[in-house]
Amino acid sequence: MSKLKAFGLFWYDFIIGDDWHVAALVAAGLAVTALVVHIAGVNAWWLLPLCVVAALAWSLHRATSRKPLPGSAQGQGAGSAAR
């Protein structure tokens, strides 16, 4: 594999990672911040950290609120071991 391709794959995996939704939300936050600064002329440095915290909270909520699959290790209680 070429070094350039490996470099590109590293950055893709680093930025996109396991959840592309978070990367998309951060990119949208960057775009909205740039628009607010350039169009409205507002000092909007605080908008991007707010978007990042909201994306993190949303991602954590999605990851922790999913119901375990039937028959998975998380779905079985302590007393339901295979007999």
Number of C-alpha atoms within 10 A of each C-alpha: 5 7 8 9 9 11 10 12 12 13 11 11 11 10 14 14 13 10 10 12 14 20 16 14 16 21 15 14 19 17 13 16 20 18 14 16 14 12 9 10 10 12 11 15 12 9 15 19 13 13 20 18 12 15 19 15 12 13 14 11 11 10 10 9 8 8 9 12 10 9 8 8 11 11 12 14 8 8 6 8 8 5 3
